Amino acid sequence: MPLVLWLNGGPGCSSIAGAMTELGPFRVNSDGKTLWYNKYAWNELANVLYLESPAGVGFSYSNTSMDHDDKQTAADSYTFLVNWLERFPEYKTRNFYITGESYAGHYVPQLADLILENNKITNQTVINLQGIAIGNAYIDLEDEYNGIYDYFWTHAMMSDEHHEAIASTCNFSSSNSISDACNAVLDQADADRGNIFFYDIYAPLCISSSSNSPSKQSSGFDPCSGDYVFTYLNSPEVQKALHANVTGIPGPWDSCNNTVSVNWKDRPDTVLPTIKKLMASGLRIWIYSGDTDARVPVTSTRYSMRKLGAPVKTPWYPWYLHGEVRKNWL
């Protein structure tokens, strides 16, 4: 089986949270103590590494104070991979893929680029990188902002007035071009949508962690799963079994570290040039997007793909499963 690295986004969010709520082999029951098996886990098809990145996220830590940015995160992740492969050399020849979601749209291409560059150095451990996959990926600043608020408007989540005000007030061409007046309009537009589950606009909110919550029973989706994971991973018994938190991190494990996110020092406004470079290298690249996520919506992905300008080999078409349209492909 291939070797896959999974990275959650943020920046500052835990890949262990991704394992426990999205694609890993186990989910946490509502008691916060027991697990159930996820038959759709990626581990059915690959050996998956879930990396807490950058240092300070989840159970990870650093012995020294450090700034967090895209470049340092890629370097640290590369160092981890080299050391891990030296520790488990039987995986060196496996086909290796880097995957992730959201801000991993920055993490993944930059790490892949660093691997390809370092693979050219003869005394370095060669990582058998074959491809990358990023879902609902934050790729380009301008496309991210335009995509979010166009998504809000087309899904009846904001007023015409605020949509028009954003178009006339905001310049998203770079992080330095977003004015105070623009931020004020964005705050008004954000208030329009109200209290919803941002990552699946049709999903219920976690109103109660009780197992009798009617929203869970009617939808088949448990909006409180993150709460169960929080309880589970902060259990001393679980942490001991996982050999986690051996240094005593300052505070409980959490799915995202807001301090890391707020204090992020440097990021490129776009990683499209990096993606183009990876495409030219022959690397396999898959960029996919779910259509109910409002945080990094499908509109942002489509705008970035248009800007990427890659030739279309197969036209847009619907994908049928059991006679029903499930997805669309391009």
Backbone torsions as a table, in degrees:
resi	resn	phi	psi	omega
1	MET	NA	150.8	178.3
2	PRO	-70.7	167.8	175.1
3	LEU	-106.3	129.8	-176.4
4	VAL	-125.9	133.3	171.5
5	LEU	-102.2	129.0	177.0
6	TRP	-110.8	132.8	178.5
7	LEU	-127.7	123.3	170.3
8	ASN	-77.4	171.1	-173.0
9	GLY	-98.1	-127.3	-178.8
10	GLY	125.2	-98.7	2.8
11	PRO	-68.2	149.1	176.4
12	GLY	110.3	13.8	-177.5
13	CYS	-106.6	150.0	-169.3
14	SER	-82.5	130.4	174.5
15	SER	-73.4	-22.4	173.7
16	ILE	-65.5	-36.2	174.7
17	ALA	-61.6	-40.3	176.1
18	GLY	-62.2	-38.8	178.3
19	ALA	-65.1	-39.4	-172.3
20	MET	-86.8	-17.0	-178.7
21	THR	-120.2	-9.9	-173.7
22	GLU	-125.2	-71.8	-166.6
23	LEU	-124.8	5.5	-179.6
24	GLY	-81.7	175.3	-174.1
25	PRO	-75.4	-18.5	-176.4
26	PHE	-130.9	144.1	171.7
27	ARG	-117.5	157.6	-177.5
28	VAL	-96.8	133.0	174.7
29	ASN	-71.5	167.8	-175.4
30	SER	-65.7	-16.0	177.8
31	ASP	-76.4	-9.2	-179.8
32	GLY	69.4	12.4	-175.3
33	LYS	-126.0	-29.3	-174.3
34	THR	-118.0	164.4	-174.4
35	LEU	-120.4	156.8	168.7
36	TRP	-129.7	153.4	-172.7
37	TYR	-84.3	133.0	178.1
38	ASN	-94.5	105.7	-175.7
39	LYS	-71.3	-11.5	178.4
40	TYR	-98.2	13.6	-177.1
41	ALA	-61.0	143.6	176.4
42	TRP	-63.7	-23.4	179.1
43	ASN	-62.6	-14.5	175.1
44	GLU	-67.5	-23.1	-174.0
45	LEU	-121.0	-10.8	-175.4
46	ALA	-154.8	161.8	168.2
47	ASN	-87.0	117.1	-170.4
48	VAL	-112.7	129.7	172.5
49	LEU	-102.1	130.7	176.2
50	TYR	-111.3	108.9	-172.1
51	LEU	-103.0	123.0	172.3
52	GLU	-74.6	109.4	-172.8
53	SER	-147.5	139.4	-1.0
54	PRO	-79.1	-178.0	178.9
55	ALA	-56.7	134.0	-176.2
56	GLY	106.7	-11.2	178.7
57	VAL	-92.2	136.8	177.2
58	GLY	60.6	-126.3	179.1
59	PHE	-89.0	-2.5	-176.7
60	SER	-77.9	159.3	-177.2
61	TYR	-154.7	166.7	174.6
62	SER	-131.7	142.0	177.8
63	ASN	-79.6	-8.5	179.2
64	THR	-129.5	153.7	174.6
65	SER	-72.3	145.8	-176.9
66	MET	-156.4	153.6	173.3
67	ASP	-83.6	148.7	177.8
68	HIS	-107.4	131.5	174.5
69	ASP	-156.8	174.3	-176.6
70	ASP	-61.4	-46.0	-174.8
71	LYS	-64.3	-45.9	-179.2
72	GLN	-66.0	-37.8	179.3
73	THR	-63.4	-42.5	177.3
74	ALA	-62.6	-42.4	-179.4
75	ALA	-64.1	-42.9	179.9
76	ASP	-66.2	-40.5	179.5
77	SER	-65.8	-38.2	177.0
78	TYR	-63.3	-44.2	178.5
79	THR	-59.9	-42.2	177.2
80	PHE	-58.8	-47.5	-177.0
81	LEU	-61.5	-44.4	179.7
82	VAL	-61.0	-46.7	-179.0
83	ASN	-66.1	-37.6	179.6
84	TRP	-65.5	-42.5	180.0
85	LEU	-68.1	-32.3	175.0
86	GLU	-68.6	-32.6	179.0
87	ARG	-76.0	-31.8	-179.7
88	PHE	-126.8	71.4	-172.5
89	PRO	-63.9	-17.5	179.5
90	GLU	-64.6	-14.0	179.8
91	TYR	-97.5	-1.3	-175.8
92	LYS	-62.1	-32.7	-176.5
93	THR	-92.5	-4.2	178.9
94	ARG	-68.9	146.5	171.3
95	ASN	-63.3	129.9	-173.4
96	PHE	-114.0	134.3	179.0
97	TYR	-129.7	142.2	175.3
98	ILE	-108.0	129.4	-177.1
99	THR	-133.6	161.9	177.9
100	GLY	174.9	-177.9	-176.8
101	GLU	-139.2	159.9	173.3
102	SER	59.3	-120.7	-178.5
103	TYR	-66.1	-10.4	170.7
104	ALA	-63.5	-12.1	168.9
105	GLY	-59.2	-23.0	170.1
106	HIS	-91.8	-48.5	-177.2
107	TYR	-54.8	-51.5	-167.8
108	VAL	-66.4	-52.4	-179.7
109	PRO	-61.8	-37.6	-178.1
110	GLN	-70.7	-36.8	175.1
111	LEU	-66.9	-42.1	178.4
112	ALA	-60.8	-42.6	179.0
113	ASP	-62.7	-42.2	178.9
114	LEU	-64.0	-39.9	178.2
115	ILE	-62.1	-47.2	-178.8
116	LEU	-62.4	-39.0	178.8
117	GLU	-67.1	-44.0	-178.4
118	ASN	-72.3	-24.9	176.0
119	ASN	-64.0	-19.5	179.8
120	LYS	-79.1	-14.5	-179.1
121	ILE	-87.5	121.9	-167.6
122	THR	-64.5	-30.0	-176.6
123	ASN	-92.1	9.0	178.8
124	GLN	-94.1	152.7	171.1
125	THR	-65.0	123.8	179.5
126	VAL	-81.7	124.6	177.5
127	ILE	-98.4	124.6	-171.9
128	ASN	-79.7	60.6	-176.5
129	LEU	-70.8	126.7	-179.5
130	GLN	-112.2	-27.4	-177.1
131	GLY	-176.4	174.4	177.2
132	ILE	-135.1	156.4	174.8
133	ALA	-143.4	130.2	179.5
134	ILE	-133.0	132.5	-177.1
135	GLY	-111.4	137.0	-176.9
136	ASN	41.5	58.0	-165.9
137	ALA	-91.2	134.8	171.9
138	TYR	-80.0	104.8	-172.7
139	ILE	-111.2	-42.8	-170.4
140	ASP	-138.5	128.1	-175.3
141	LEU	-57.4	-49.8	-177.9
142	GLU	-62.0	-45.3	-179.9
143	ASP	-68.0	-33.3	179.0
144	GLU	-62.0	-52.7	-178.7
145	TYR	-65.6	-49.7	-179.5
146	ASN	-60.7	-39.7	-179.6
147	GLY	-65.4	-40.7	-179.6
148	ILE	-61.9	-50.9	-172.7
149	TYR	-78.9	-26.3	169.3
150	ASP	-67.7	-37.3	177.2
151	TYR	-64.1	-46.5	177.0
152	PHE	-53.9	-48.4	-173.5
153	TRP	-67.9	-43.6	-178.5
154	THR	-72.2	-14.0	177.4
155	HIS	-108.7	22.7	175.6
156	ALA	56.1	41.0	-179.0
157	MET	-111.6	2.2	175.6
158	MET	-155.4	161.9	-174.7
159	SER	-79.9	158.4	173.9
160	ASP	-59.5	-40.5	-176.3
161	GLU	-60.5	-44.6	-178.5
162	HIS	-73.5	-32.7	176.0
163	HIS	-64.0	-42.8	178.2
164	GLU	-67.9	-36.1	179.5
165	ALA	-65.8	-37.9	176.9
166	ILE	-62.9	-43.9	-178.8
167	ALA	-62.4	-35.0	-176.4
168	SER	-90.2	-18.6	-172.8
169	THR	-106.9	-33.0	-167.3
170	CYS	-99.5	140.8	172.2
171	ASN	-123.6	110.2	-175.3
172	PHE	-101.2	17.8	-174.4
173	SER	-66.4	-25.0	174.9
174	SER	-153.9	163.0	-179.4
175	SER	-63.9	-27.9	-179.6
176	ASN	-79.2	-10.9	-175.4
177	SER	-93.7	-3.3	-177.9
178	ILE	-85.0	111.4	-172.6
179	SER	-84.9	168.7	175.2
180	ASP	-62.8	-38.2	178.8
181	ALA	-63.3	-39.2	177.2
182	CYS	-64.4	-45.8	180.0
183	ASN	-60.1	-35.1	178.3
184	ALA	-65.4	-40.6	177.9
185	VAL	-67.3	-39.6	178.7
186	LEU	-62.7	-38.1	177.1
187	ASP	-61.1	-40.2	178.3
188	GLN	-66.3	-41.1	179.1
189	ALA	-65.9	-39.2	177.9
190	ASP	-63.4	-36.1	179.1
191	ALA	-68.0	-28.0	-179.9
192	ASP	-59.3	-37.9	-172.6
193	ARG	-76.0	-18.0	178.1
194	GLY	72.1	-163.9	-175.4
195	ASN	-91.8	98.4	179.1
196	ILE	-128.0	165.4	173.0
197	PHE	-80.0	106.4	-168.0
198	PHE	-62.6	-27.7	-172.5
199	TYR	-91.9	-5.9	173.3
200	ASP	-158.4	95.5	-167.7
201	ILE	-65.2	-17.1	179.9
202	TYR	-99.2	-0.7	-179.4
203	ALA	-84.0	153.4	177.3
204	PRO	-74.1	159.3	173.2
205	LEU	-80.8	160.9	173.4
206	CYS	-83.5	92.1	179.4
207	ILE	-83.8	-36.9	-178.3
208	SER	-146.2	141.4	176.3
209	SER	-86.6	7.5	178.5
210	SER	-66.8	142.5	179.9
211	SER	-68.7	-8.5	179.8
212	ASN	-96.8	9.3	-179.1
213	SER	-58.5	121.6	-175.1
214	PRO	-66.3	-29.3	-177.8
215	SER	-62.8	-37.3	-179.6
216	LYS	-67.0	-42.5	-176.1
217	GLN	-68.3	-33.0	-176.3
218	SER	-82.4	-26.7	-172.7
219	SER	-101.3	-22.5	-173.5
220	GLY	79.1	-0.7	178.0
221	PHE	-116.9	133.8	-178.6
222	ASP	-102.2	104.1	-177.5
223	PRO	-70.3	-10.4	-178.8
224	CYS	-97.0	8.9	-175.3
225	SER	-59.8	-33.7	177.6
226	GLY	-63.4	-35.4	177.3
227	ASP	-65.2	-40.1	179.9
228	TYR	-63.6	-40.6	-179.9
229	VAL	-65.9	-40.4	177.8
230	PHE	-57.6	-47.4	179.4
231	THR	-63.0	-45.0	-176.3
232	TYR	-63.3	-49.8	-174.4
233	LEU	-75.0	-13.3	174.8
234	ASN	-95.6	5.5	174.2
235	SER	-74.0	127.2	178.4
236	PRO	-56.3	-35.9	-180.0
237	GLU	-66.0	-41.8	179.2
238	VAL	-66.6	-45.4	179.8
239	GLN	-60.8	-37.9	177.6
240	LYS	-65.6	-43.0	-179.6
241	ALA	-65.1	-33.4	-179.2
242	LEU	-86.2	-3.9	-173.6
243	HIS	56.2	38.8	-177.7
244	ALA	-107.6	159.7	178.0
245	ASN	56.9	39.1	-179.3
246	VAL	-73.0	-16.7	179.9
247	THR	-99.5	-5.9	-178.0
248	GLY	72.8	70.7	-179.7
249	ILE	-59.8	147.0	-176.1
250	PRO	-75.2	87.3	-178.1
251	GLY	115.8	172.0	-178.4
252	PRO	-72.6	157.3	169.2
253	TRP	-60.4	139.7	175.6
254	ASP	-141.3	159.4	-175.4
255	SER	-69.0	-28.5	178.3
256	CYS	-140.3	144.0	176.8
257	ASN	-104.3	101.8	-176.2
258	ASN	-65.9	-28.2	178.2
259	THR	-63.5	-42.3	176.8
260	VAL	-61.7	-45.1	-177.2
261	SER	-64.1	-48.3	-176.1
262	VAL	-65.7	-34.9	-175.4
263	ASN	-96.6	17.1	177.9
264	TRP	-61.2	126.4	-168.2
265	LYS	-86.8	-40.1	-171.3
266	ASP	-151.9	137.9	175.5
267	ARG	-154.3	143.8	174.1
268	PRO	-70.5	148.9	178.1
269	ASP	-68.2	-22.9	178.5
270	THR	-148.1	146.5	172.6
271	VAL	-111.2	13.4	179.0
272	LEU	-59.1	-40.5	176.2
273	PRO	-60.6	-36.0	177.9
274	THR	-66.8	-41.6	178.4
275	ILE	-63.5	-41.1	177.0
276	LYS	-61.1	-40.5	178.1
277	LYS	-63.3	-41.7	178.5
278	LEU	-65.6	-39.2	177.1
279	MET	-61.6	-42.7	-179.1
280	ALA	-65.2	-25.5	179.9
281	SER	-76.4	-12.3	-178.0
282	GLY	93.5	4.0	179.1
283	LEU	-66.0	142.2	176.1
284	ARG	-77.3	130.9	-175.7
285	ILE	-132.4	129.3	176.4
286	TRP	-126.4	120.4	176.3
287	ILE	-117.1	115.7	-174.9
288	TYR	-127.2	162.3	-174.5
289	SER	-153.6	126.5	172.1
290	GLY	-78.0	149.0	-171.0
291	ASP	-97.6	9.0	176.2
292	THR	-115.9	5.0	177.0
293	ASP	-87.2	122.7	179.1
294	ALA	-96.1	-8.7	-177.2
295	ARG	-77.7	-48.5	170.6
296	VAL	-129.1	82.3	-166.4
297	PRO	-76.9	168.6	-179.8
298	VAL	-61.9	-29.1	177.3
299	THR	-62.0	-42.0	177.7
300	SER	-61.9	-42.7	178.6
301	THR	-61.1	-43.9	-178.3
302	ARG	-66.0	-39.9	178.0
303	TYR	-62.8	-41.4	180.0
304	SER	-67.9	-38.3	178.9
305	MET	-67.4	-34.8	175.7
306	ARG	-64.9	-42.2	-179.9
307	LYS	-68.3	-32.3	178.0
308	LEU	-60.7	-38.5	173.6
309	GLY	72.8	24.7	178.7
310	ALA	-71.2	144.7	179.4
311	PRO	-65.9	142.4	179.9
312	VAL	-89.5	116.1	179.3
313	LYS	-88.5	-34.6	179.6
314	THR	-127.4	123.0	-178.9
315	PRO	-63.9	164.0	177.1
316	TRP	-54.4	135.3	177.6
317	TYR	-153.1	152.7	177.9
318	PRO	-80.3	147.6	177.3
319	TRP	-108.2	121.0	-177.4
320	TYR	-99.9	140.9	172.9
321	LEU	-134.8	118.3	-177.7
322	HIS	55.4	39.4	175.4
323	GLY	81.5	0.1	-179.4
324	GLU	-116.0	143.2	175.2
325	VAL	-71.7	122.8	-179.8
326	ARG	-106.5	-38.7	-177.1
327	LYS	-146.4	172.8	169.4
328	ASN	-125.1	146.9	-174.9
329	TRP	-125.2	149.1	171.5
330	LEU	-134.5	NA	NA
